């Protein structure tokens, strides 16, 4: 007798509750805020009307989505009028990423994203399933990988081990970067502007009245105190954002797979197969260099959602901060022959510094003109200091930038005060192009662009700029020949 087909499964019943809450936050909540706080044209109220059809679509999706475990693949069936059936072989799955918010953990469920090497987006998203089903899915996938490795005659891999953990001290050092705090303030300021809260509380008039009532000495003292308080607020916001995003950060290596766990309220688990790493970047800001710290980012094969997206963020947070003494060991985990400390750097073209100065002046002169216009002679002094700083920065950046060839690929270094060093590998290169703008042709320069399957995730693309034209052509041919002589590996 033929065996019965595997039983099909639905998503967890809590799926609808989570989707309704998500739409209420994104559609109903803004409409209510506009209703009570905004004045004038309140077009955002129409967002509330979109709530009902969006929820109905989620109900239809929940009722029609089925999934099941086959012997060697995951099968997902979806749709009523327009049906779609996806077959995802376990052995082809690259990432199984998990996200759990506080309510997910309370209900014992998770949102799971399944990714293969071929697509620009996730192959499937199961929101939400139980943790038991997630563990079963992981077990099936690892069993498929093990079977493929056994068929290929691969040796047994070592057990999982922890490569990096971030404690409170490291998170505190990360919070010294004000970018997260400034981003939150910018969002709050934009919301206040959108809903006319600044006008409602006469914010500008109150500031003007306060300034007019103070003497010059007291105004300077109080302004300094306000600046210090604002800096403290930015640091506290940055600290809160850092702890929320990276609390409990742990980087593990499980056989040929890197796994990243992080998050305080929303717990995330991301997987990065080692063979899918296309480009590696080591970054050091001037502050991190003083503290003996560095940051490691990776770009992986597959789709790119931008540095703020979920998949890109996994690569960007590969090693958010680690001591420089541990850097070489971590890089060898990615690739045994990866060396970022070699000294045989080749310089840019001799006139590269002059061109970088011109670019810096084009960006700096409008700001300098605004300083002179609004602050007169004080602004002129500030403008002169600003322009001098930009010229010095351009010259320093030109001296520090460089490139080098290695037996396994090419490395590019840039940065005036900190540094950013990116490495791409011959067996990951997909295309090499030589580009010349009219200014490049005038100066005999060229830019060499090395294209891999996932370099955009790191935010530090491998574009070798201001190279002599002849050098760029020789380097391009060398990379093309090396890439052609190696077998491309996902």
NUPATI-466668 format. One record per residue (C-alpha): residue in one letter; x, y, z. Coordinates in nm, 3 decimals. Each point is the difference from the previous one (the first is absolute). Last residue first. Layout:
N
NODE   marfi        xx        yy        zz
NODE       a         X         Y         Z
...
***
This chain:
490
NODE   marfi        xx        yy        zz
NODE       x     2.852     3.010    -0.310
NODE       x     0.316    -0.106    -0.175
NODE       x     0.126     0.105    -0.342
NODE       x     0.268    -0.237    -0.125
NODE       x     0.333     0.168    -0.044
NODE       x     0.202     0.066    -0.316
NODE       x    -0.254     0.249    -0.138
NODE       x     0.013     0.202     0.323
NODE       x     0.381     0.013    -0.014
NODE       x     0.000     0.106    -0.367
NODE       x    -0.260     0.271     0.064
NODE       x     0.185     0.122     0.309
NODE       x     0.333     0.027    -0.185
NODE       x    -0.163     0.169    -0.298
NODE       x    -0.159     0.261     0.225
NODE       x     0.328     0.061     0.183
NODE       x     0.185     0.060    -0.327
NODE       x    -0.275     0.238    -0.117
NODE       x    -0.006     0.187     0.332
NODE       x     0.379     0.039    -0.007
NODE       x    -0.011     0.148    -0.351
NODE       x    -0.271     0.249     0.098
NODE       x     0.174     0.110     0.319
NODE       x    -0.236    -0.076     0.290
NODE       x    -0.220     0.274     0.143
NODE       x    -0.264    -0.239     0.139
NODE       x    -0.003    -0.371     0.083
NODE       x    -0.371    -0.074     0.043
NODE       x    -0.055    -0.300     0.228
NODE       x    -0.324     0.109     0.158
NODE       x     0.008     0.106     0.364
NODE       x    -0.368     0.001     0.111
NODE       x     0.049    -0.355     0.123
NODE       x    -0.316    -0.127    -0.163
NODE       x     0.101     0.117    -0.347
NODE       x     0.268    -0.266    -0.026
NODE       x    -0.247    -0.283    -0.050
NODE       x     0.045    -0.180    -0.330
NODE       x     0.338     0.152    -0.078
NODE       x     0.082     0.289    -0.234
NODE       x     0.348     0.154    -0.008
NODE       x    -0.010     0.357    -0.129
NODE       x     0.333     0.146    -0.119
NODE       x    -0.006     0.378    -0.023
NODE       x     0.225     0.173    -0.254
NODE       x     0.250     0.285    -0.017
NODE       x     0.190     0.167    -0.286
NODE       x    -0.074     0.350     0.137
NODE       x    -0.227     0.111    -0.285
NODE       x    -0.148    -0.347    -0.040
NODE       x    -0.091    -0.015     0.368
NODE       x    -0.160     0.345    -0.021
NODE       x    -0.217    -0.114    -0.292
NODE       x    -0.101    -0.304     0.210
NODE       x     0.176    -0.330    -0.044
NODE       x    -0.114    -0.347     0.106
NODE       x     0.172    -0.338    -0.018
NODE       x    -0.220    -0.300     0.072
NODE       x     0.057    -0.333     0.174
NODE       x    -0.278    -0.257     0.020
NODE       x    -0.112    -0.297     0.211
NODE       x     0.282    -0.018     0.255
NODE       x    -0.058    -0.264     0.270
NODE       x     0.280    -0.246    -0.089
NODE       x     0.248     0.287    -0.033
NODE       x    -0.079     0.132     0.347
NODE       x    -0.093     0.352     0.109
NODE       x     0.163     0.183     0.292
NODE       x    -0.103     0.331     0.155
NODE       x     0.203     0.222     0.235
NODE       x    -0.167     0.304     0.155
NODE       x     0.212     0.235     0.207
NODE       x    -0.047     0.275     0.255
NODE       x     0.150     0.342    -0.049
NODE       x     0.015     0.049    -0.380
NODE       x    -0.157    -0.325    -0.117
NODE       x     0.063    -0.250    -0.279
NODE       x     0.146    -0.347    -0.056
NODE       x    -0.072    -0.244    -0.286
NODE       x     0.094    -0.369    -0.011
NODE       x     0.011    -0.234    -0.301
NODE       x    -0.025    -0.378    -0.034
NODE       x     0.138    -0.339     0.110
NODE       x     0.373     0.022    -0.079
NODE       x    -0.011     0.364     0.113
NODE       x    -0.016     0.329    -0.188
NODE       x     0.027     0.330     0.181
NODE       x    -0.181     0.329     0.022
NODE       x     0.050     0.345     0.151
NODE       x    -0.147     0.291     0.189
NODE       x     0.201     0.152     0.285
NODE       x     0.169     0.275    -0.202
NODE       x    -0.318     0.101    -0.184
NODE       x    -0.199     0.007     0.326
NODE       x     0.262     0.224     0.163
NODE       x    -0.011     0.241    -0.293
NODE       x    -0.381     0.010     0.005
NODE       x    -0.012     0.049     0.379
NODE       x     0.253     0.284    -0.017
NODE       x    -0.208     0.174    -0.266
NODE       x    -0.319    -0.053     0.202
NODE       x     0.161     0.139     0.316
NODE       x     0.122     0.308    -0.183
NODE       x    -0.350     0.058    -0.138
NODE       x    -0.155    -0.026     0.347
NODE       x     0.261     0.223     0.163
NODE       x    -0.053     0.267    -0.268
NODE       x    -0.378    -0.030     0.040
NODE       x     0.024     0.036     0.378
NODE       x     0.205     0.317    -0.038
NODE       x    -0.241     0.136    -0.261
NODE       x    -0.295    -0.091     0.222
NODE       x     0.145     0.207     0.281
NODE       x     0.044     0.284    -0.250
NODE       x    -0.361    -0.022    -0.125
NODE       x    -0.211    -0.255     0.192
NODE       x    -0.292    -0.068    -0.240
NODE       x     0.156     0.070    -0.339
NODE       x     0.351    -0.118     0.092
NODE       x    -0.130    -0.331     0.136
NODE       x    -0.225    -0.051    -0.304
NODE       x     0.294     0.060    -0.235
NODE       x     0.209    -0.259     0.187
NODE       x    -0.281    -0.257    -0.027
NODE       x    -0.028     0.063    -0.375
NODE       x     0.383    -0.019    -0.035
NODE       x     0.043    -0.336     0.173
NODE       x    -0.148    -0.249    -0.249
NODE       x     0.179     0.145    -0.304
NODE       x     0.310     0.048     0.213
NODE       x     0.012    -0.372     0.091
NODE       x    -0.030    -0.099    -0.367
NODE       x     0.285     0.234    -0.094
NODE       x     0.216    -0.137     0.283
NODE       x    -0.068    -0.357    -0.117
NODE       x     0.118     0.098    -0.347
NODE       x     0.328     0.138     0.133
NODE       x     0.054    -0.308     0.217
NODE       x    -0.045    -0.233    -0.298
NODE       x     0.274     0.177    -0.200
NODE       x     0.269    -0.262     0.076
NODE       x    -0.237    -0.292    -0.082
NODE       x    -0.093    -0.210     0.301
NODE       x     0.253    -0.191     0.207
NODE       x     0.074    -0.377     0.013
NODE       x    -0.011    -0.162     0.342
NODE       x     0.260    -0.267     0.078
NODE       x    -0.041     0.020     0.379
NODE       x    -0.213    -0.308     0.074
NODE       x    -0.236     0.042     0.297
NODE       x    -0.330    -0.121    -0.153
NODE       x     0.087    -0.367    -0.046
NODE       x    -0.264    -0.248    -0.122
NODE       x     0.170    -0.335    -0.067
NODE       x    -0.226    -0.209     0.226
NODE       x    -0.324     0.162    -0.123
NODE       x    -0.291     0.091     0.224
NODE       x     0.152    -0.162     0.306
NODE       x     0.331     0.160    -0.098
NODE       x    -0.170     0.339     0.035
NODE       x    -0.094    -0.080     0.360
NODE       x     0.358    -0.095     0.092
NODE       x     0.140     0.314    -0.162
NODE       x    -0.244     0.223     0.188
NODE       x     0.051    -0.132     0.351
NODE       x     0.290     0.236     0.088
NODE       x    -0.196     0.284    -0.160
NODE       x    -0.253    -0.032     0.280
NODE       x    -0.358    -0.050    -0.122
NODE       x    -0.294     0.216    -0.100
NODE       x    -0.305    -0.051    -0.222
NODE       x     0.118    -0.344    -0.115
NODE       x    -0.241    -0.138    -0.261
NODE       x    -0.233     0.294     0.063
NODE       x     0.017     0.137    -0.355
NODE       x    -0.052    -0.349    -0.136
NODE       x    -0.313    -0.056     0.203
NODE       x    -0.112     0.356    -0.077
NODE       x     0.006    -0.077    -0.368
NODE       x    -0.240    -0.284     0.052
NODE       x    -0.243     0.202     0.211
NODE       x     0.018     0.327    -0.184
NODE       x     0.178     0.305     0.135
NODE       x     0.313    -0.060    -0.204
NODE       x    -0.198    -0.036    -0.321
NODE       x    -0.230    -0.288    -0.094
NODE       x     0.250    -0.189    -0.211
NODE       x    -0.096    -0.335    -0.146
NODE       x     0.228    -0.301    -0.024
NODE       x     0.366    -0.050     0.072
NODE       x     0.143     0.148     0.317
NODE       x     0.168     0.327     0.094
NODE       x     0.194    -0.004     0.325
NODE       x     0.075     0.259     0.266
NODE       x     0.270    -0.004     0.266
NODE       x     0.048     0.280     0.255
NODE       x     0.320     0.102     0.177
NODE       x     0.125     0.079     0.349
NODE       x     0.330     0.116     0.150
NODE       x    -0.167     0.284     0.193
NODE       x     0.182     0.271    -0.194
NODE       x    -0.081    -0.180    -0.326
NODE       x    -0.366    -0.018     0.106
NODE       x    -0.009     0.379     0.037
NODE       x     0.173     0.058    -0.335
NODE       x    -0.257    -0.229    -0.161
NODE       x     0.119    -0.347    -0.090
NODE       x    -0.165    -0.213    -0.265
NODE       x     0.086    -0.348    -0.127
NODE       x    -0.196    -0.100    -0.311
NODE       x    -0.051    -0.349    -0.142
NODE       x    -0.146    -0.078    -0.344
NODE       x    -0.178    -0.301    -0.146
NODE       x    -0.093    -0.207     0.307
NODE       x    -0.223    -0.280    -0.130
NODE       x     0.247    -0.278     0.083
NODE       x    -0.016     0.090     0.368
NODE       x    -0.376    -0.051     0.024
NODE       x    -0.155     0.297     0.183
NODE       x    -0.284    -0.071     0.244
NODE       x    -0.208     0.255     0.191
NODE       x    -0.172    -0.033     0.339
NODE       x    -0.191     0.303     0.121
NODE       x    -0.154     0.079     0.338
NODE       x    -0.226     0.305     0.006
NODE       x     0.006     0.141     0.353
NODE       x     0.372    -0.035     0.074
NODE       x     0.153    -0.095    -0.335
NODE       x     0.274    -0.226    -0.133
NODE       x     0.089    -0.347    -0.127
NODE       x     0.231    -0.045    -0.298
NODE       x     0.070    -0.341    -0.156
NODE       x     0.295    -0.074    -0.227
NODE       x    -0.029    -0.323    -0.196
NODE       x     0.266    -0.240    -0.127
NODE       x    -0.004    -0.212     0.318
NODE       x    -0.190     0.211     0.252
NODE       x     0.195     0.320     0.050
NODE       x    -0.151     0.232     0.257
NODE       x    -0.027     0.378     0.031
NODE       x    -0.178     0.118     0.314
NODE       x    -0.173     0.326     0.075
NODE       x    -0.192    -0.012     0.329
NODE       x    -0.113     0.360    -0.037
NODE       x     0.068     0.122    -0.352
NODE       x    -0.310     0.185    -0.123
NODE       x    -0.160     0.112     0.327
NODE       x     0.336     0.071     0.163
NODE       x     0.115     0.211    -0.294
NODE       x    -0.326     0.196    -0.023
NODE       x     0.008     0.076     0.374
NODE       x     0.364     0.109    -0.010
NODE       x    -0.062     0.219    -0.305
NODE       x    -0.292     0.162     0.180
NODE       x     0.214     0.053     0.309
NODE       x     0.285     0.143    -0.211
NODE       x    -0.233     0.240    -0.183
NODE       x    -0.149     0.113     0.331
NODE       x     0.347     0.065     0.143
NODE       x     0.093     0.205    -0.306
NODE       x    -0.325     0.198     0.040
NODE       x     0.078     0.063     0.368
NODE       x     0.350     0.118    -0.090
NODE       x    -0.141     0.230    -0.269
NODE       x    -0.259     0.135     0.243
NODE       x     0.275     0.071     0.255
NODE       x     0.211     0.175    -0.265
NODE       x    -0.304     0.207    -0.102
NODE       x    -0.059     0.085     0.366
NODE       x     0.355     0.126     0.041
NODE       x     0.003     0.194    -0.329
NODE       x    -0.341     0.157     0.074
NODE       x     0.113     0.090     0.350
NODE       x     0.297     0.191    -0.139
NODE       x    -0.192     0.172    -0.282
NODE       x    -0.287     0.101     0.226
NODE       x    -0.322    -0.194    -0.022
NODE       x    -0.356     0.118    -0.073
NODE       x     0.041    -0.002    -0.379
NODE       x     0.112    -0.365    -0.002
NODE       x    -0.304    -0.113     0.200
NODE       x    -0.238     0.191    -0.225
NODE       x     0.153    -0.151    -0.315
NODE       x    -0.016    -0.353     0.143
NODE       x    -0.362     0.048     0.108
NODE       x    -0.094     0.143    -0.339
NODE       x     0.151    -0.302    -0.181
NODE       x    -0.177    -0.258     0.216
NODE       x    -0.341     0.163    -0.016
NODE       x    -0.156    -0.314     0.159
NODE       x    -0.240    -0.063    -0.288
NODE       x     0.254     0.124    -0.252
NODE       x     0.255    -0.265     0.099
NODE       x    -0.270    -0.268     0.027
NODE       x    -0.107     0.058    -0.360
NODE       x    -0.061    -0.373    -0.062
NODE       x     0.262    -0.030    -0.273
NODE       x     0.250     0.218     0.183
NODE       x    -0.027    -0.200     0.321
NODE       x     0.034    -0.324    -0.199
NODE       x     0.308     0.134    -0.179
NODE       x     0.157     0.106     0.330
NODE       x    -0.063    -0.344     0.151
NODE       x     0.156    -0.175    -0.302
NODE       x     0.301     0.234     0.008
NODE       x     0.042    -0.061     0.373
NODE       x    -0.001    -0.377    -0.060
NODE       x     0.262     0.035    -0.276
NODE       x     0.214     0.223     0.223
NODE       x     0.000    -0.269     0.269
NODE       x     0.100    -0.274    -0.244
NODE       x     0.274     0.210    -0.161
NODE       x     0.155     0.114     0.328
NODE       x     0.271    -0.272     0.003
NODE       x     0.089    -0.022     0.369
NODE       x    -0.270    -0.269     0.020
NODE       x     0.242    -0.255    -0.144
NODE       x     0.229     0.049     0.298
NODE       x    -0.292    -0.063     0.235
NODE       x    -0.088    -0.314    -0.193
NODE       x     0.357    -0.121     0.048
NODE       x    -0.023     0.059     0.374
NODE       x    -0.344    -0.164     0.027
NODE       x     0.130    -0.327    -0.149
NODE       x     0.032    -0.093    -0.365
NODE       x     0.074    -0.363    -0.079
NODE       x     0.222    -0.126    -0.280
NODE       x     0.111    -0.332    -0.149
NODE       x    -0.224    -0.243     0.189
NODE       x     0.043    -0.358    -0.114
NODE       x    -0.207    -0.254    -0.188
NODE       x     0.154    -0.345    -0.035
NODE       x     0.274    -0.065    -0.252
NODE       x    -0.082    -0.111    -0.354
NODE       x     0.005    -0.363    -0.114
NODE       x     0.189    -0.045    -0.325
NODE       x    -0.175     0.046    -0.331
NODE       x    -0.046    -0.302    -0.230
NODE       x    -0.234     0.183    -0.235
NODE       x    -0.287    -0.234     0.087
NODE       x     0.074     0.051     0.369
NODE       x    -0.008     0.378    -0.048
NODE       x    -0.336    -0.022    -0.179
NODE       x    -0.143    -0.222     0.273
NODE       x     0.126     0.239     0.267
NODE       x    -0.158     0.293    -0.180
NODE       x    -0.334    -0.179    -0.019
NODE       x     0.019    -0.094     0.370
NODE       x     0.077     0.362     0.080
NODE       x    -0.311     0.106    -0.189
NODE       x    -0.221    -0.259     0.170
NODE       x     0.128     0.097     0.345
NODE       x    -0.055     0.368    -0.068
NODE       x    -0.359    -0.068    -0.105
NODE       x    -0.062    -0.211     0.311
NODE       x     0.140     0.278     0.219
NODE       x    -0.232     0.250    -0.169
NODE       x    -0.296    -0.236     0.040
NODE       x     0.070    -0.028     0.374
NODE       x     0.036     0.377     0.022
NODE       x    -0.352     0.039    -0.135
NODE       x    -0.066     0.170    -0.330
NODE       x    -0.075     0.360    -0.099
NODE       x     0.057     0.140    -0.244
NODE       x     0.160    -0.247    -0.236
NODE       x     0.196     0.197    -0.261
NODE       x     0.120    -0.175    -0.313
NODE       x     0.271     0.027    -0.264
NODE       x     0.115     0.324     0.158
NODE       x     0.086     0.275    -0.245
NODE       x     0.251     0.055    -0.281
NODE       x    -0.005    -0.369    -0.078
NODE       x     0.241    -0.276    -0.089
NODE       x     0.197    -0.088     0.309
NODE       x    -0.292    -0.119     0.210
NODE       x    -0.174     0.181     0.283
NODE       x    -0.256    -0.108     0.259
NODE       x    -0.139     0.263     0.233
NODE       x    -0.161    -0.107     0.329
NODE       x    -0.226     0.207     0.225
NODE       x    -0.016    -0.152     0.345
NODE       x    -0.239    -0.164     0.247
NODE       x    -0.006    -0.083     0.372
NODE       x    -0.287     0.240     0.075
NODE       x     0.197     0.212     0.247
NODE       x     0.308    -0.022    -0.219
NODE       x    -0.195     0.128    -0.299
NODE       x    -0.152     0.275     0.215
NODE       x     0.348     0.120     0.100
NODE       x     0.119    -0.001    -0.361
NODE       x     0.154    -0.307    -0.158
NODE       x     0.182    -0.011    -0.335
NODE       x     0.150    -0.316    -0.150
NODE       x     0.219    -0.036    -0.306
NODE       x     0.042    -0.324    -0.193
NODE       x     0.274     0.072    -0.252
NODE       x     0.156    -0.195    -0.286
NODE       x    -0.269    -0.250    -0.097
NODE       x     0.110    -0.207    -0.298
NODE       x     0.042    -0.332     0.188
NODE       x    -0.349     0.032     0.147
NODE       x    -0.153     0.017    -0.347
NODE       x    -0.257     0.283    -0.027
NODE       x    -0.304    -0.088    -0.209
NODE       x    -0.237     0.294    -0.042
NODE       x    -0.364    -0.035    -0.102
NODE       x    -0.191     0.308    -0.112
NODE       x    -0.372     0.024    -0.064
NODE       x    -0.181     0.294    -0.155
NODE       x    -0.368    -0.034     0.089
NODE       x     0.066    -0.143     0.346
NODE       x     0.363     0.059     0.090
NODE       x     0.287    -0.170     0.179
NODE       x     0.177    -0.335     0.008
NODE       x     0.338    -0.039     0.169
NODE       x     0.202    -0.321    -0.044
NODE       x     0.320    -0.053     0.201
NODE       x     0.235    -0.253    -0.153
NODE       x     0.184    -0.328     0.054
NODE       x    -0.253    -0.245     0.144
NODE       x    -0.288     0.246    -0.015
NODE       x    -0.089     0.239     0.280
NODE       x    -0.322     0.190    -0.049
NODE       x    -0.138     0.349    -0.054
NODE       x    -0.343     0.149    -0.047
NODE       x    -0.103     0.359    -0.067
NODE       x    -0.361     0.050    -0.108
NODE       x    -0.166     0.097     0.328
NODE       x     0.289     0.220     0.118
NODE       x     0.022     0.184    -0.331
NODE       x    -0.373     0.065    -0.001
NODE       x     0.015     0.136     0.356
NODE       x     0.297     0.217    -0.096
NODE       x    -0.193     0.142    -0.296
NODE       x    -0.292     0.080     0.231
NODE       x     0.239     0.186     0.230
NODE       x     0.123     0.213    -0.290
NODE       x    -0.355     0.065    -0.114
NODE       x    -0.102     0.123     0.350
NODE       x     0.305     0.214     0.086
NODE       x     0.001     0.204    -0.321
NODE       x    -0.264     0.234     0.146
NODE       x     0.236     0.096     0.280
NODE       x     0.259     0.125    -0.248
NODE       x    -0.260     0.246    -0.129
NODE       x     0.056     0.200     0.316
NODE       x     0.346     0.087    -0.135
NODE       x    -0.160     0.261    -0.224
NODE       x    -0.036     0.235     0.293
NODE       x     0.017     0.337    -0.172
NODE       x    -0.016     0.262     0.274
NODE       x     0.083    -0.098     0.356
NODE       x     0.160    -0.312     0.143
NODE       x    -0.022    -0.114     0.362
NODE       x    -0.313    -0.207     0.064
NODE       x    -0.090    -0.135    -0.342
NODE       x     0.361    -0.014    -0.121
NODE       x     0.098    -0.216     0.297
NODE       x    -0.302    -0.222    -0.061
NODE       x     0.091    -0.045    -0.368
NODE       x     0.361    -0.080     0.089
NODE       x    -0.122    -0.270     0.246
NODE       x    -0.249    -0.155    -0.241
NODE       x     0.237    -0.068    -0.290
NODE       x     0.348    -0.119     0.110
NODE       x    -0.075    -0.102     0.358
NODE       x    -0.343    -0.139    -0.079
NODE       x     0.149    -0.185    -0.296
NODE       x     0.258    -0.170     0.222
NODE       x    -0.258    -0.081     0.268
NODE       x    -0.232    -0.157    -0.259
NODE       x     0.292    -0.205    -0.140
NODE       x     0.098    -0.125     0.345
NODE       x    -0.356    -0.105     0.082
NODE       x    -0.041    -0.173    -0.335
NODE       x     0.316    -0.203     0.049
NODE       x    -0.102    -0.113     0.350
NODE       x    -0.178    -0.297    -0.163
NODE       x     0.345    -0.143    -0.094
NODE       x     0.045    -0.044    -0.373
NODE       x    -0.173    -0.297    -0.149
NODE       x     0.140    -0.345    -0.052
NODE       x    -0.031    -0.261    -0.271
NODE       x     0.026    -0.365     0.098
NODE       x     0.255    -0.202    -0.190
NODE       x    -0.141    -0.207    -0.287
NODE       x    -0.135    -0.346     0.091
NODE       x     0.212    -0.293    -0.107
NODE       x    -0.104    -0.196    -0.302
NODE       x    -0.129    -0.348     0.078
***
